[in-house]
Amino acid sequence: MTRYDLIVVGAGPSGLSAAAEAAANGLKVAVFDENARPGGQLFKQIHKFFGSKEHKAKLRGYDIGTELLKEAQEQGVEVYLNAVVAGLYADKEIVVRLGEKVAHFKGDTVIIATGASENMLTFEGWTLPGVMGAGAAQTMMNINRVKPGERVLMLGSGNVGLVVGFQLLQAGCELVALVDAAPRVGGYGVHAAKVARTGVPFYLSHTIVKAEGTDRVTGVTIGEVDSKWQVIPGSEKRFDVDTICIAVGLSSSTQLLKMAGCELAERAAGAGYLPVCSDVGETSISGLYAAGDVSGIEEASSAMLEGRIAGISAAGKLGFAAQEAVTARLATLTTALEALHEGMFAPKNRGKSVDKTEEGYDVSTNLLKKGYLADEEITKYPGVKSVSGIHPVIECTQNIPCNPCQDSCPKKCITVGGNIVTLPVFDEKAGCIGCGQCIAACSGQAIFLVNEDIGDGLAAVTIPSEFLPLPEKGERGAALDRAGNVIGTAEVTDVKSVKSFDHTNLVTFTVPKELGMRARFWRKGAAI
Amino acid sequence: MSANDRSREIGEFTAAPDDDMIVCRCEEVTKGEIRRAIHDGMFNAHEVRRFLRCGMGLCQGQTCARLVKAIVARELGVSQGELEDATGRAPARPIEMRIFASERGRDE
């Protein structure tokens, strides 16, 4: 039996972070992962992450994965791939399938970072080919480069449903509807807005009644639900689709923790049984830690911090790091984690409806019910001012932990402040030069540059674009408003693709003057 | 009354229109079979799994564990939080017997 100071199960964001952190402190560390490639879900996250610099904000998931893997390798972490951990026993022994053999390893400390799996929903026809988890669709697109289907319905308006919905559009699929049984969009408003402005209709308070088809999905029927989640007769709507994506939450993969005999409890109603952990992630078994989604569903940025917290704690426990060093490191990591736990989407606010931002602005009900901000409410927010000359329009209206826009502006036009969930404020006196850095820095694609009057009765609008192929300079297309309705013709006057923008392209188009504060998307083809 | 109380009266099994719906795809167990098992006295996810093999197939309950638990809760008239998950057992992932059996050589 081979012994390690630390064994980590799962090479995703938290597992790799834990391993790198511990190895940097001198521990001999092994990571086991059942997949052929490390990184967990990170390599299929093609969008830019939220947070602050310490959370690697505005980097794309796959780049964060590459960085983490490099760090782990440099620290001498041994990563075993295609390594299926079949059992975890008392005394922290694990049984692993490696190729055609079963091998035994013992860790003086063990960190379980097995993540989560997607929840499923049953309805008539749910076992038909073409019904899949949103995560599965994302793997097909972003890892295997296979289009999951042509016409897709997405169930679930949480961040997974919204992000994968947008990626389906990027892959060239048609998203016929975004559906959620809840009366409000569950994910970030900025994610919803970037889907809505392409013209995807949102059906809140709706669920799937049935999927049609004999050997594959050919259609789907949805219906409106009442306050008891029952479908209201007569409210049914039918769509031709070949794919139905389900994004109704994740469940922590706690099997190994259960097997080891850790105490599990239901933390909140409906959250499922989760390991009872100390604030450094140690379970009821001394030296056995849980980090990342397995200890409670969050997202990759907090998973990475939880991994590091468990990693440094394991180092302290085994005497590799002095207590003062551990305490200091934990303080830094905990502060960074707490920053992510602020705002209206914080774990503590789960299930609550937040009607006002921390600054006292009304949270847009349009954004929560339809997925987009209404034209008339946009100027209520501190990032939007209708002024002359070129200026940013920051359509960021919910308290989410994110601040890269603030550092991006060379003229200091944008302020978020010390608390990273604060809404960005645009200072029109700072003198915007129209460089576009803020557009590319905004992970939510919520910043636009607008010159409301460039003469000849026209306004110029610059939008972030992550759709290929990019339009040509001089190409005329349709201008869409925030709701995705065609509101006029738009002529592309500039397309900027710069390395530092990291695949976010800046497309500038002109529209009739009165549409400058309304046009937020450009679509190829005539304005009909 | 605890969810495990065997004296709980849950009434007779009555057929429902979606009883033929598959819940555990790996072992092809239907919703009706699960509901019937509950009325036959399997009062938690663990007992239902032993009785019907739902959750013992290729995915080891990754898809159906939550669904089965929800069905048990509804049938017993308790909240899901009152029901414990089915026990975690090795192997957490399916592994062929020949690979397990190859271990014998170690002690011989």
Interface residues (C-beta under 8 A of the other chain):
Chain A: E34 V84 V85 A86 G87 V95 R97 E100 K101 V102 S117 N119 M120 T122 E124 W126 T127 S251 S253 T254 Q255 L256 L257 K258 M259 L264 E266 A269 G270 G272 Y273
Chain B: D18 M21 I22 V23 R25 K31 Q60 Q62 T63 C64 A65 R66 L67 S79 Q80 G81 E84 D85 T87 G88 R89 A90 P91 A92 R93 I95 I99 F100 S102 E103
